[in-house]
């Protein structure tokens, strides 16, 4: 059956995912009002040889022309898949074209949960950061353990996936005690794994591998947790303290930098001198992307943050890796921050993420910066995420006023 609607193919380079001058390319499949993107797996192009305006390789370079040869092969392959679906006299969809390109058979006799998890992770690995993907791999391991323990088998048919499977998986997570942890998972830890499983199941529904709505009626519980942050006096103690051990001074500097920029750990360690630019106002700005969400972050640098950048301009450990600060693992960073908190008399659980919370509360919202501006600087995709900090601030104000009332009553 000949298709009479709109069908098109275009290509897009994801510059924000560039590494060592190379970035992945995605193919866009347009079918009438339906649009879907698929990663060209293993295909990385040099950003200098990509024509962003036209979505092709530059025609005036050899590398660009080689890119275009490959893209043309992909284009013809897609046209061939489209023609085969026309001849098969079936309803053509962008999802069917994507599955044909990836070699996925729609008519699987018994699609398994492991097939869905693998398909999800293969696609997501191009879009998400390594840190985020590592969480999905952990969830995958828990799913495998649950299936072996509860069903005494290595895999599970998607046709049998139902509400009971999800409820039993939740209970398994609550009761499971990992060998490398002394405590069981809390409510929010369980919630994160269930959210990831739900995303996979929703993908399965879109692929028509999953029947019905297994999560329908299932309530995910979340425990409200206050965001830990340093108040003005605690931040000042950490800033002004000079440590005898140099590594503690370095860790403190990186922590304070995020207190005045709001950057998460993964974004801070990835900073390069190229991320420091001159804004329209002629002042130094920070221009980067959040690794977690790929949301662009553009913000003026506060004096204390700029002073720390200048302090490490000639640091050998930073220069050898082409970064603004010396490289350090998140695990070591948090271990050293606990030492710093103890020395400075800060009784809070001072992890690196506390710096981001401190920026949102003590540095910005407490000083009258509008919540919309704070949300933009933090790279939040929803302002409701930022409003959590505003509620924390309200509780702080309430506590401070109660303490003031108590002192006044004593007079």
C-alpha positions as CSV (number, residue, x, y, z in Angstrom):
1,X,0.0,0.0,0.0
2,X,1.5,3.3,-1.1
3,X,2.0,5.8,1.6
4,X,0.6,9.3,0.8
5,X,1.7,11.2,4.0
6,X,4.8,13.2,4.8
7,X,8.0,11.2,5.3
8,X,11.4,12.7,6.0
9,X,14.9,12.0,7.5
10,X,17.3,14.5,8.9
11,X,20.4,14.4,11.1
12,X,21.4,16.2,14.3
13,X,24.8,16.4,16.1
14,X,24.6,16.5,19.9
15,X,27.3,19.0,20.5
16,X,26.6,19.1,24.3
17,X,27.7,15.4,24.4
18,X,31.1,16.1,22.7
19,X,34.2,14.4,24.0
20,X,37.7,15.0,22.7
21,X,36.3,17.1,19.9
22,X,33.8,14.4,18.7
23,X,30.1,14.2,19.2
24,X,27.3,11.6,18.5
25,X,24.8,12.0,15.6
26,X,21.1,11.3,15.8
27,X,18.8,10.5,12.9
28,X,15.4,12.2,13.0
29,X,12.5,10.2,11.5
30,X,9.5,12.4,10.6
31,X,6.2,10.8,9.6
32,X,3.4,13.4,9.3
33,X,3.2,15.0,12.8
34,X,5.1,12.1,14.4
35,X,8.9,12.6,15.1
36,X,11.3,10.2,16.7
37,X,15.1,10.3,17.1
38,X,17.4,7.3,17.0
39,X,21.1,7.3,17.8
40,X,23.6,6.2,15.1
41,X,25.3,3.9,17.4
42,X,29.1,4.1,17.3
43,X,29.1,7.0,14.9
44,X,31.0,10.0,16.3
45,X,31.9,13.0,14.1
46,X,34.5,15.7,14.6
47,X,32.6,18.9,15.6
48,X,34.9,21.0,13.4
49,X,33.7,19.1,10.3
50,X,29.9,19.3,10.9
51,X,27.6,21.8,9.2
52,X,25.2,22.6,12.1
53,X,22.9,24.7,9.9
54,X,22.2,22.0,7.3
55,X,22.7,18.9,9.5
56,X,25.4,17.3,7.4
57,X,29.2,17.2,7.2
58,X,31.0,20.2,5.8
59,X,31.4,19.8,2.0
60,X,34.7,21.7,1.8
61,X,36.6,19.2,3.9
62,X,37.5,15.5,3.3
63,X,36.3,14.5,6.7
64,X,33.0,16.3,6.1
65,X,32.5,14.5,2.7
66,X,33.2,11.1,4.4
67,X,30.6,11.9,7.0
68,X,28.1,12.7,4.2
69,X,28.8,9.4,2.4
70,X,27.9,7.5,5.6
71,X,24.8,9.6,6.2
72,X,23.7,9.0,2.6
73,X,24.0,5.2,3.2
74,X,21.9,5.6,6.3
75,X,19.3,7.6,4.3
76,X,19.1,4.9,1.6
77,X,18.8,2.2,4.2
78,X,15.9,4.0,5.9
79,X,14.2,4.5,2.5
80,X,14.6,0.8,1.8
81,X,12.9,-0.1,5.2
82,X,10.1,2.4,4.4
83,X,9.5,0.8,1.0
84,X,9.4,-2.7,2.5
85,X,6.8,-1.6,5.0
86,X,4.8,-0.2,2.1
87,X,4.9,-3.4,0.2
88,X,4.0,-5.4,3.4
89,X,0.7,-3.5,3.4
90,X,1.0,-2.6,7.1
91,X,0.3,0.7,9.0
92,X,3.6,2.6,8.9
93,X,4.8,4.4,12.0
94,X,8.0,6.2,13.0
95,X,8.5,3.6,15.8
96,X,8.2,0.7,13.2
97,X,10.8,2.4,11.1
98,X,13.1,2.9,14.1
99,X,12.7,-0.8,15.0
100,X,13.5,-1.9,11.4
101,X,16.6,0.3,11.4
102,X,17.8,-1.2,14.7
103,X,17.0,-4.7,13.7
104,X,14.3,-5.2,16.3
105,X,11.5,-7.6,15.3
106,X,8.1,-6.2,16.4
107,X,6.5,-9.6,16.3
108,X,8.4,-11.4,19.0
109,X,6.7,-14.5,20.3
110,X,7.7,-14.0,23.9
111,X,9.4,-10.6,24.6
112,X,11.3,-10.9,27.9
113,X,12.0,-8.3,30.6
114,X,15.7,-8.5,29.9
115,X,15.1,-7.6,26.2
116,X,13.3,-4.4,27.4
117,X,15.9,-3.5,29.9
118,X,18.7,-4.0,27.4
119,X,16.9,-2.0,24.7
120,X,16.3,0.9,27.1
121,X,19.9,1.0,28.3
122,X,21.3,0.8,24.8
123,X,19.2,3.8,23.8
124,X,19.6,5.8,27.0
125,X,23.4,5.4,27.2
126,X,23.7,7.8,24.3
127,X,21.4,10.4,25.9
128,X,22.3,10.1,29.6
129,X,25.6,10.6,31.5
130,X,27.7,7.7,32.7
131,X,26.7,8.5,36.3
132,X,23.0,8.4,35.5
133,X,23.4,5.2,33.5
134,X,25.2,3.5,36.4
135,X,22.0,3.9,38.5
136,X,20.0,2.1,35.8
137,X,22.6,-0.7,35.8
138,X,22.1,-1.1,39.6
139,X,18.4,-1.3,39.1
140,X,18.9,-3.9,36.4
141,X,21.0,-6.0,38.9
142,X,18.2,-5.7,41.5
143,X,15.6,-6.9,38.9
144,X,17.8,-9.9,38.0
145,X,18.2,-10.8,41.7
146,X,14.5,-10.4,42.4
147,X,13.5,-12.7,39.4
148,X,15.9,-15.4,40.5
149,X,14.8,-15.2,44.2
150,X,11.1,-14.9,43.6
151,X,10.6,-17.0,40.5
152,X,13.7,-19.3,40.4
153,X,14.4,-18.4,36.8
154,X,16.8,-16.1,34.9
155,X,14.2,-14.0,33.0
156,X,10.6,-12.9,33.0
157,X,8.0,-12.8,30.2
158,X,6.7,-9.3,29.6
159,X,3.2,-10.8,28.9
160,X,3.1,-11.8,32.6
161,X,4.2,-8.5,34.0
162,X,1.5,-7.2,36.3
163,X,0.7,-5.3,39.4
164,X,1.7,-8.2,41.7
165,X,5.2,-8.3,40.1
166,X,5.7,-4.6,40.9
167,X,4.4,-4.9,44.5
168,X,6.6,-7.9,45.2
169,X,9.6,-6.2,43.7
170,X,9.0,-3.2,46.0
171,X,8.9,-5.6,49.0
172,X,12.1,-7.3,47.8
173,X,13.9,-3.9,47.7
174,X,12.7,-3.0,51.2
175,X,14.0,-6.4,52.6
176,X,17.1,-6.7,50.6
177,X,20.4,-6.1,52.4
178,X,23.3,-5.5,50.0
179,X,26.6,-7.1,51.0
180,X,28.5,-3.8,50.8
181,X,25.9,-1.9,52.9
182,X,25.0,-2.4,56.5
183,X,21.6,-0.7,56.3
184,X,18.5,-1.7,54.2
185,X,17.2,0.6,51.6
186,X,15.0,3.5,52.8
187,X,11.7,4.6,51.3
188,X,13.4,7.1,48.9
189,X,16.0,4.5,47.8
190,X,13.3,2.0,46.9
191,X,11.4,4.8,45.1
192,X,14.3,5.5,42.7
193,X,14.4,1.9,41.5
194,X,10.7,1.8,41.0
195,X,10.8,5.0,39.0
196,X,13.4,3.5,36.7
197,X,11.4,0.3,36.3
198,X,8.3,2.4,35.4
199,X,10.2,4.3,32.7
200,X,11.3,1.0,31.2
201,X,7.7,-0.4,31.4
202,X,6.3,2.7,29.7
203,X,8.9,2.3,26.9
204,X,7.7,-1.3,26.6
205,X,4.1,-0.1,26.3
206,X,5.2,2.3,23.5
207,X,6.9,-0.6,21.7
208,X,3.8,-2.7,22.3
209,X,5.9,-5.3,24.1
210,X,3.9,-4.8,27.4
211,X,0.1,-5.3,27.5
212,X,-2.1,-3.1,29.7
213,X,-0.8,-0.8,32.5
214,X,1.0,-2.8,35.1
215,X,1.7,0.3,37.2
216,X,-2.0,1.4,37.2
217,X,-3.2,2.0,40.8
218,X,0.3,1.4,42.2
219,X,1.2,4.2,44.7
220,X,4.8,5.1,45.0
221,X,5.7,6.3,48.5
222,X,8.1,9.2,49.1
223,X,9.5,10.4,52.4
224,X,9.9,14.1,52.7
225,X,13.5,14.9,53.5
226,X,14.9,18.4,54.3
227,X,17.7,19.6,52.0
228,X,20.8,19.9,54.1
229,X,22.7,23.2,53.6
230,X,25.2,25.4,55.4
231,X,24.0,28.6,57.1
232,X,25.9,31.8,56.8
233,X,28.1,31.2,59.8
234,X,28.9,27.6,58.9
235,X,29.9,28.6,55.4
236,X,32.1,31.4,56.8
237,X,33.9,28.9,59.1
238,X,34.6,26.5,56.2
239,X,35.8,29.4,54.0
240,X,38.2,30.9,56.5
241,X,39.7,27.7,57.9
242,X,43.2,27.0,56.8
243,X,44.1,23.3,57.1
244,X,47.6,21.8,57.7
245,X,46.9,19.1,55.1
246,X,46.9,20.6,51.6
247,X,44.4,18.1,50.1
248,X,41.8,19.4,52.6
249,X,42.4,23.0,51.4
250,X,41.9,21.9,47.8
251,X,38.7,20.0,48.6
252,X,37.4,22.9,50.6
253,X,38.1,25.3,47.7
254,X,36.1,23.1,45.3
255,X,33.3,22.8,47.7
256,X,33.2,26.6,48.3
257,X,33.3,27.1,44.5
258,X,30.0,25.2,44.2
259,X,28.6,27.1,47.1
260,X,28.9,30.2,44.9
261,X,28.0,28.7,41.5
262,X,25.5,25.9,42.4
263,X,27.3,23.3,40.3
264,X,26.9,19.6,41.0
265,X,30.1,17.6,41.6
266,X,30.1,16.0,38.1
267,X,29.8,19.4,36.5
268,X,32.5,21.0,38.6
269,X,35.1,18.4,37.9
270,X,34.3,18.6,34.2
271,X,34.9,22.3,34.0
272,X,37.6,23.5,31.5
273,X,39.0,27.0,30.9
274,X,36.8,27.1,27.8
275,X,33.7,27.1,30.0
276,X,34.7,30.5,31.4
277,X,33.6,33.2,28.9
278,X,32.9,36.9,28.7
279,X,29.2,37.7,28.9
280,X,27.3,40.5,27.2
281,X,27.9,42.7,30.2
282,X,31.7,42.3,29.8
283,X,32.0,40.3,33.0
284,X,33.2,36.6,33.4
285,X,30.4,34.1,33.0
286,X,30.2,30.3,33.4
287,X,28.8,28.5,30.4
288,X,28.3,24.8,30.5
289,X,25.7,22.0,30.5
290,X,24.3,20.0,33.4
291,X,25.5,16.4,32.9
292,X,22.4,15.0,34.5
293,X,19.8,16.8,32.4
294,X,21.9,18.4,29.5
295,X,20.2,21.7,30.4
296,X,22.5,24.7,29.6
297,X,23.9,26.6,32.5
298,X,24.8,30.3,31.9
299,X,25.5,32.4,34.9
300,X,27.8,35.3,35.9
301,X,30.6,34.4,38.2
302,X,30.5,35.8,41.7
303,X,33.8,37.3,43.0
304,X,34.6,34.4,45.4
305,X,34.0,31.8,42.6
306,X,36.2,33.8,40.2
307,X,39.0,34.2,42.8
308,X,39.1,30.4,43.2
309,X,39.3,29.9,39.4
310,X,42.3,32.3,39.3
311,X,43.9,30.5,42.3
312,X,44.1,27.2,40.3
313,X,45.1,28.7,36.9
314,X,48.7,27.4,37.3
315,X,47.9,24.3,39.3
316,X,49.8,21.4,37.6
317,X,47.2,18.7,38.5
318,X,44.5,20.8,36.9
319,X,46.5,21.8,33.8
320,X,47.6,18.2,33.0
321,X,44.0,17.2,32.6
322,X,42.9,20.4,30.9
323,X,40.5,21.2,33.8
324,X,39.8,24.2,36.0
325,X,40.4,22.1,39.2
326,X,42.4,19.0,40.0
327,X,40.6,15.7,39.4
328,X,39.2,13.8,42.4
329,X,36.6,11.0,42.8
330,X,33.2,11.8,44.4
331,X,33.9,9.1,47.0
332,X,37.1,10.7,48.1
333,X,35.6,14.2,48.0
334,X,32.8,13.2,50.4
335,X,35.2,11.4,52.7
336,X,37.5,14.5,53.0
337,X,34.4,16.8,53.4
338,X,33.5,14.8,56.5
339,X,37.0,15.5,57.9
340,X,36.5,19.2,57.1
341,X,33.1,19.3,58.8
342,X,34.5,17.8,61.9
343,X,37.4,20.2,62.1
344,X,35.2,23.2,61.5
345,X,32.6,22.1,64.0
346,X,29.8,21.6,61.4
347,X,27.5,18.9,62.8
348,X,25.7,18.4,59.5
349,X,26.3,15.5,57.0
350,X,28.5,17.6,54.7
351,X,28.5,15.9,51.3
352,X,29.4,17.8,48.1
353,X,25.8,18.2,47.1
354,X,25.3,20.3,50.3
355,X,27.2,23.0,48.4
356,X,24.5,23.1,45.7
357,X,21.9,23.4,48.4
358,X,23.8,26.1,50.1
359,X,24.0,28.1,46.9
360,X,20.2,27.9,46.5
361,X,19.4,28.8,50.1
362,X,22.1,30.8,51.9
363,X,23.8,32.5,49.0
364,X,20.9,33.3,46.6
365,X,17.3,33.0,48.0
366,X,18.3,34.4,51.4
367,X,19.7,37.4,49.7
368,X,16.6,38.2,47.7
369,X,17.5,36.6,44.3
370,X,14.1,35.7,42.6
371,X,13.3,31.9,42.6
372,X,13.0,32.0,38.8
373,X,16.6,33.2,38.5
374,X,17.8,30.6,40.9
375,X,16.0,27.8,39.0
376,X,17.6,28.9,35.8
377,X,21.1,29.0,37.3
378,X,20.7,25.6,38.9
379,X,19.6,24.1,35.5
380,X,16.3,22.8,36.9
381,X,13.8,21.8,34.2
382,X,10.8,22.5,36.6
383,X,10.5,25.5,39.0
384,X,8.8,23.1,41.5
385,X,12.2,21.5,42.1
386,X,13.6,24.9,43.1
387,X,10.6,25.6,45.3
388,X,11.8,22.9,47.7
389,X,14.6,25.2,48.7
390,X,12.2,28.0,49.3
391,X,10.2,25.8,51.7
392,X,13.4,24.9,53.5
393,X,14.2,28.6,53.8
394,X,10.7,29.3,55.3
395,X,11.3,26.6,57.9
396,X,14.7,28.2,58.7
397,X,13.0,31.6,59.1
398,X,10.4,30.0,61.4
399,X,13.0,28.3,63.5
400,X,15.0,31.5,63.8
401,X,11.9,33.5,64.9
402,X,11.0,30.9,67.4
403,X,14.5,31.1,68.9
404,X,14.2,34.9,69.0
405,X,10.9,34.7,70.8
406,X,12.4,32.4,73.4
407,X,15.3,34.9,74.0
408,X,12.9,37.8,74.3
409,X,10.7,36.0,76.8
410,X,13.8,35.4,79.0
411,X,14.4,39.2,79.3
